[in-house]
Amino acid sequence: MARWIREDGTIIPPMNFIPLAESSGRIEAMTWLILRAALKEMHPRLREDKLFKLSVNVTPRHLLGDGFVETLRRVVAAAKVSVRQIVLEVTERSELPDLDRAAAVVKELRELGFRVAMDDVGVGHSGLSQIKGLGVNTIKVDKFFVDTITEDGSAATIVRMLVRLARDLGMTVIAEGIETSDQVQALIACGVEEGQGYFVSPPLPFAKFDELLKIRSARAEAAVGQAALVA
């Protein structure tokens, strides 16, 4: 998620300006600006690691806007990266005005090689019919359920249900907003295999993010080497 960094270094969280950008009609231009900047900064990583993926949030209105797919193709082609490394996360802050049309756009995106995820599942406008009808690759379980999964049995029940639904529909599941190891264990017990949140890292500028990846990669390689010696 984008952060607004002022000249004095203070950081304005996205919930303080993204809704305004959406309501004022500026979110589309902001989305293209953010995507182009991210593709430029992440270009070396995307080219080096073909399994690495870059996700960008897209509002329902933007997804259904005239020329969205063609503009997306041009932006990604100009960056010289594979479309298979780009994930479009459809946000749920506003309702999809036309599910059939949205499903057709998602189908076109997937046929081109893009991946599509439904964001904030469980607290936005995503009913079960929308999850089924939209035809995305991935559903993202909202932080609301992750926050209480170790304390509220109903939260765990809902997460297990979403995991089963996703598997039946051929989708993957990502849990959002993970902050503790207890939440990790509870999510694993529910069948969740992927997640994101402060437990891994807070939001980082690219240079620090790339440094984090290199450190973790080195640790993983060291651990594999040590395991081989033990074996």
C-alpha positions in Angstrom: 0.0 0.0 0.0 1.3 3.5 -0.9 2.5 5.8 1.8 2.6 9.6 1.5 6.0 10.9 2.8 6.1 14.6 3.4 9.1 16.8 3.0 9.7 16.8 6.8 9.8 13.0 6.8 6.5 12.3 8.4 4.5 9.5 6.9 0.7 9.8 6.2 -1.0 6.4 6.3 -3.0 5.3 3.2 -6.3 5.3 5.0 -5.9 9.1 5.3 -5.6 9.8 1.6 -6.6 6.8 -0.5 -10.3 7.2 0.2 -10.1 10.9 -0.8 -8.2 9.9 -4.0 -11.0 7.4 -4.8 -13.9 9.8 -4.1 -12.3 12.7 -6.0 -11.6 10.6 -9.2 -7.8 10.8 -8.9 -7.2 7.2 -7.9 -6.8 6.0 -11.5 -4.0 8.4 -12.3 -2.4 7.7 -8.9 -2.5 3.9 -9.6 -0.7 4.3 -13.0 1.9 6.6 -11.4 2.5 4.1 -8.6 2.7 1.1 -10.9 5.2 2.8 -13.2 7.4 3.8 -10.3 7.2 0.3 -8.8 8.1 -1.3 -12.1 11.1 1.0 -12.5 12.4 0.4 -9.0 11.7 -3.4 -9.0 12.9 -4.0 -12.5 16.3 -5.6 -11.6 14.6 -7.9 -9.1 11.7 -8.8 -11.5 14.2 -9.6 -14.3 16.5 -11.6 -12.1 13.9 -13.7 -10.3 11.0 -14.8 -12.7 9.1 -16.1 -9.7 9.0 -12.7 -8.0 5.7 -10.9 -8.3 4.6 -7.3 -8.0 1.1 -6.5 -6.7 -0.9 -3.4 -7.3 -4.3 -2.4 -5.9 -7.0 -1.6 -8.4 -10.5 -0.2 -7.6 -13.5 -1.8 -9.2 -14.3 1.4 -11.1 -10.8 1.5 -12.5 -10.9 -2.2 -13.5 -14.1 -1.5 -15.5 -12.8 1.7 -17.0 -12.4 2.1 -20.7 -9.0 1.0 -22.0 -7.8 -0.4 -18.6 -6.5 -3.7 -20.0 -4.8 -2.1 -23.0 -3.1 0.6 -20.8 -2.0 -2.1 -18.4 -0.4 -4.1 -21.2 1.4 -1.0 -22.5 2.7 0.0 -19.1 4.0 -3.5 -18.3 5.4 -4.0 -21.8 7.3 -0.7 -21.6 8.9 -2.0 -18.3 10.1 -5.1 -20.2 8.9 -7.6 -17.5 6.6 -10.6 -17.8 2.9 -10.1 -17.3 2.9 -13.3 -15.2 4.8 -11.3 -12.5 2.0 -8.7 -12.1 -0.8 -9.3 -9.7 -3.9 -7.0 -9.8 -5.6 -6.8 -6.4 -9.2 -5.7 -6.8 -10.1 -3.7 -3.7 -13.4 -4.1 -1.9 -14.0 -0.6 -0.5 -16.6 0.0 -3.3 -19.0 -2.5 -4.8 -18.6 -3.9 -8.3 -21.3 -2.3 -10.3 -21.4 -5.0 -13.0 -20.2 -8.5 -11.9 -20.6 -10.0 -15.4 -18.5 -7.3 -17.0 -15.9 -7.5 -14.2 -15.7 -11.3 -14.7 -15.1 -10.8 -18.4 -12.3 -8.3 -17.7 -10.7 -10.7 -15.1 -11.0 -13.5 -17.7 -9.2 -11.4 -20.3 -6.5 -10.5 -17.8 -5.9 -14.1 -16.8 -5.8 -15.2 -20.5 -3.1 -12.6 -21.1 -1.1 -14.0 -18.2 -1.8 -11.5 -15.4 -2.9 -12.8 -12.0 -5.9 -11.3 -10.2 -6.6 -11.3 -6.5 -9.7 -10.2 -4.5 -8.6 -8.0 -1.6 -10.1 -7.6 1.8 -12.3 -10.7 1.5 -14.8 -11.0 4.4 -15.3 -7.4 5.3 -15.8 -5.6 2.0 -18.5 -6.1 -0.6 -17.4 -9.6 -1.6 -20.3 -12.0 -1.1 -19.9 -15.7 -1.9 -21.5 -15.2 -5.3 -19.0 -12.5 -6.1 -16.1 -14.7 -5.0 -17.4 -17.4 -7.3 -18.4 -15.2 -10.2 -15.4 -13.0 -10.5 -13.0 -15.8 -11.3 -9.8 -14.5 -9.6 -6.7 -16.5 -8.9 -6.4 -15.6 -5.2 -8.5 -14.4 -2.3 -7.0 -12.4 0.5 -8.4 -12.9 3.9 -8.8 -9.5 5.6 -6.7 -8.5 8.7 -10.0 -8.3 10.7 -10.1 -12.1 10.9 -6.4 -12.5 11.4 -6.4 -10.1 14.4 -8.8 -12.3 16.4 -8.0 -15.7 15.0 -6.2 -16.8 18.2 -9.0 -15.6 20.5 -12.3 -16.0 18.5 -13.4 -19.4 17.4 -15.7 -17.9 14.8 -12.8 -16.1 13.1 -11.0 -19.4 12.7 -14.2 -21.0 11.4 -14.6 -18.3 8.8 -11.0 -18.6 7.7 -11.3 -22.4 7.3 -14.4 -22.0 5.3 -12.7 -19.5 3.0 -9.8 -21.9 2.5 -12.1 -24.7 1.6 -14.1 -22.5 -0.8 -10.9 -21.3 -2.5 -9.6 -24.8 -2.9 -12.9 -26.0 -4.4 -12.8 -23.1 -6.9 -9.1 -23.6 -7.7 -7.9 -20.5 -6.0 -5.1 -19.7 -3.5 -5.5 -17.9 -0.2 -3.3 -15.2 1.4 -3.8 -13.9 4.9 -3.3 -10.2 5.4 -2.0 -8.3 8.4 -0.2 -11.0 10.3 1.6 -9.7 13.3 2.5 -12.6 15.7 3.8 -16.1 15.6 0.6 -17.3 17.3 -1.4 -16.0 14.4 0.9 -17.8 11.9 0.3 -21.1 13.7 -3.4 -20.6 13.9 -3.6 -19.7 10.1 -1.5 -22.8 9.2 -3.9 -24.9 11.3 -6.8 -23.4 9.2 -5.0 -24.4 6.0 -3.6 -21.0 5.0 -0.2 -21.4 3.2 0.7 -17.7 2.4 0.5 -14.5 4.3 1.8 -11.0 4.7 2.1 -8.4 7.4 4.3 -6.8 10.0 5.4 -10.3 11.3 7.5 -10.5 8.1 8.3 -6.8 7.8 6.7 -3.3 8.0 6.3 -1.4 4.7 9.8 -0.5 3.4 11.2 1.7 0.6 12.7 -0.3 -2.2 16.4 -0.1 -1.1 15.6 -1.5 2.4 13.2 -4.0 0.9 15.8 -5.3 -1.5 18.4 -5.5 1.4 15.9 -7.5 3.4 15.4 -10.0 0.6 19.2 -10.4 0.2 19.6 -11.0 3.9 16.8 -13.6 4.0 18.1 -15.3 0.9 21.5 -15.6 2.4 20.1 -17.1 5.6 18.0 -19.6 3.7 21.1 -20.7 1.7 23.1 -21.0 4.8 20.4 -23.1 6.5 20.2 -25.4 3.4 24.0 -25.8 3.4 24.1 -26.6 7.1 21.2 -29.2 6.7 23.2 -30.8 3.9 26.3 -31.1 6.2 24.2 -32.6 8.9 22.7 -35.1 6.5 
